[in-house]
Amino acid sequence: MKAAIYSQKSDLDTFLYLSKFVSELEKRGVQSILYEQMAESMQFSKVFETFAAKEDLRRAEVDLFFTFGGDGTIVNSLLFVQDLEIPVVGVNTGRLGFLASFTKEEAFIELDKILQGDVKTSRRSVIEIVSPNSSLFFPFALNDLTISRKETTAMITVESYINGEFLNTFWGDGIIVSTPTGSTAYSLSCGGPIITPNNDNFVITPIAPHNLNVRPLIVNDDVEIRLQVKSRVPQYSLSLDSRLFHMETDVEVVLRKARFQILLIHPPNLSFYETIRQKLLWGNDKRN
């Protein structure tokens, strides 16, 4: 068995923890393949096989992809895993941790169960940009796609179409199209609903809309969504998860659900409802 080890951190605590974790994998006969940039910055005493792209994981025939960090680290794992169907195990060394289900301690306690497959697997949908067909960016997002104003304090307008039918012109700071996974991210902070991960939906959430009667909309994720921007400046900002691009206003964005999903590994006793209660502090009321 082979396991990819991925972290965006390079501090001493992370180095010591990963050294111990890799050692535990070796005791169980599991070969570790380290993220190239991480391995170079941490300077492990032992030489490991490394990866820097999807093809490296495919060539090495990796069985599990371990991430160490917060939810952003898991989201960025999409860049490497893509459609390879490699399960992602998120170890939370960050703050909130909606997606990173295992604590640093639980990762050791549950390691044998993880390696044996005695865990929950959650399949998460992915957004794909189908137009513009640009090689400048990786056209997928696990959380959300966001269109927002750039270098202006003025509002922008976003004309939206679903399967070619006009939906609305959103006046404001922009618009978010989120997957169920991303419903607890930026969309939530803009008033969007929380959607359980097994739903087949997109959420269209306006950002600071100038119309008080405009609200987030849930649609089936088998639709094609087209977005057209008008602005006082010649460019707008387009983000796919944490990756930001600047687009000309005459460039329309067309998106749909990708043909592949991401596999997230969770502890066998994990409940999504318990997670949102804990992370969002539901029930922290004197009346309870």
N, C-alpha and C positions, 0 to 999 in steps of 0.2 A: 504493500500500500504506500501511496505517496500523498503528502499533504503540503499545500502551498501555504506559506506564512507571509501575511501582508499587514504592514502598519505604516502609517504616515508619520509616526513619532520616532525620534532617535535619542531621547533622553536616557539618563542612566537607569532610572526605574524600569523603563520599558526594555532596555537591554538586559537587565538582570532577570526580569520576568520571562522574556522570550528565551533566554539561555536555558532556564529551568524547564520551560515548556518543551522546547526542542529535545532536551535530554529525556524527558518523560516519553516523548514519541519514539525516540530511539530505543528505549527499553522495551517498547511494544513492537519493535520491528518495523516502524513507520519511518520512511525517508522524508526529510524535510527539504522543500525547495523554497528559497527565500526570495522576496522581492528585491530586485537588483539594487535599487537606490538605497533601500533600507540596509541591506547587507554591507554596502560600501561605506555608509555613514557610521554604522555601528562597529565595524571592524571586528567581526567574530574571529576568535582564535582558530577555529576550524574552517576549512574551505567547504562551502556548500554550493550545490547547483542553484542557479538563480533563474528568475523569469522577469521579463520586462513587457511582455505583450501576450495576447491570446495564443498566438502560435507556439510560444514557449510552453504554455500549459498543455496544449494539445499534443505537442511532441513528447512531453514528459509523461503523458497519460496520468495526470493528477486526479486523485479520487476525492479529495476534500480541500476546501479553500477556507483557511482560518483568517479572520480579520481581528485586529487588536486596536481598539480605539472607540469612537462613538458611532452614531448612525451614519455620519458623513463618510466614514471609512467603508462601511458596508455599501453605501450608495456608489462609491468610487470603484468598488470591486466589479461593478458592471463593465467597466472599461476592459477588464481582463477576462472575466468569465464568459460574458456575452451569451452565445447560444450553445455553449459546450455542455450544459446540463451538469455542471459540477456543483454540488451542494455547498452553500456558504454558511460557515459557523461564525457568528459574531460574538466576540468576547468584549464586554463593555469595560473599557478603561477611560471612558469619557464622562459625560454628565447625564444627559437625559436617558438615552438608551431605549427607544421604542423598538428598534430592530435588533440591536445587539442584546440577545436574550440571556447570555451567560455572564455572570460576574467573574472576576478574576479567580476567585476561590472555586466557584462551581465548575469552571473549565477543567480543573484538575480532578474534582470529585466525579464529574460526569464523563471524563475522557474515555473510559472504556465503553460506556454506552454509546457515545458519539461514534467511536470507531466500529462498533458492532451494528450500528444502525438502529439502536433502540431509542429513537428520538422521534419528534414530530417533524414533518416536512411541510412547509408552506410554499405554494407556488404563487409568485407575484408577477402581475402583468407589467409590461414595459411600454412606454410611449415611443413611437418612431416618427421622425420627420421624413416625409416622402417627397416634399418639395419645399425649398429648393434642394436639388440634388447636388450638394456641395461636398467636396473632399476636404474642406477646411475644418470641419468638426465631426465628431462622433455623433451620429444622428439619433441617439437613444437616451432615454431618461427613465429611471426607476421611480423617482418621486413626482417630478412635475416639469412642465414647460411653462416659462413665464415670458410675457412680452411687457416691457415697461418703457417709460419715457427716458430719453438720454439727453443730458446737457441742456435741459430746459426746465423751467418751473411751470410752464404751461401744460395743460392737459393734452393727452393724445386721445384719439378715437380709434377703436378697434372694431371693425366690421366682422361679424362672425357668421359663418354658414355651416350647417350640418347636412351632410349628404347633398350639398348644392342648394339647400333651402335656406333662405335668409333667417337668421335667428334674432340678432340685435346689433345695434351700434353702441358699444360701451364707451362712455365718456369718463375719463378719470386718469389714474396713473398707469393703468395697464390691465392685464388679465392673466389668470393662472389656469392652466389645464392640468389637473392632477389625477394620478391613479389612486386606488384605495390606499396603497402604501403611503403615498404622499399626502393623504388627507389629514394626517396628524402633523404635517410640516407647515410650509408657508401658507397654504390654503386655510389651515385652521386659524392662524393668526390674523387672517383677513376675513374671518367670520364664516368660513366654509364648514360643512358638516364632517363629522367623523364617520368613516365608512369601514366596516369590517373587511379584512383582507380578501375574503373569498367571494366578494361581490364582483360582478362584471360591469363596472361602471367607470366613467370619467366624471370629474367634477369641474365645472367651469365657474371660477370664482373671480369676480371683478376686484380690482385693487383700488381702494378709495374712490368708488364711483360717485359721480356728481349728480346722480339721480337716486333719490332716497328709496324709490320703489324697485330698484334693481337688486336682485338677490342671487346667491349662488344657485346653480342649476346642475342637477344630476342627470346624466344621459347614459344610455347603453354604450359600452366600449367597442361595439362592432360598427360604429359610424366613422365617417371621415369628417374632420373638422378643418375648415379653412378660415384663416385669419388675415385681415388686411388692415394695415396701419396708416393713419394720416397724422402728421405732426407738423409743427412750425419749423422744426429742424429736419435736416435731410436723413437722419438716422434714428433708429430705435435700438433698444437693448433686447437681446434674446438670450435666455438662459435655459440650459438643460441640466437639471440638478444644480451643481455648483459651477458649471462651466459657462462662462459669459462670452457673448459675441455681439458685435455691432453690425447691424444690418441696414441697408438702404431702405427707405420707406416704400419704394416701389416693389419690394420683394415680399410676396405673399408667403405665408407659412401654411402648409397642409400637413396634417398629422393623423395618425391612426394607431391602433394597438399593434405592437410588434408581433411577429409570428412565433416568437419564443418567449419563455418566462424564466424568471430567476428562482432558484430553489433556496429557501432559507431554512436552516436547521434550528429547532427550538427544543428546550427540555421537555420531556414527555408530560410533565404536569403543568405546563404553561397554559394560561388562559388569556386571550386577548382582552377580555373584560377586566380581569384582574390587573393586567398591565396598564390599561388606561386609568383605572382607579388609583393605582399607585403613582403613575407618572404625572397625572393631572391633579393629584391630591383630592380626588373626589371623596366625599365622606368626612373631610376634615372640617366638621361643623360641630359646634357645641351641642346641637340638638340630637346628634347621633350618639 
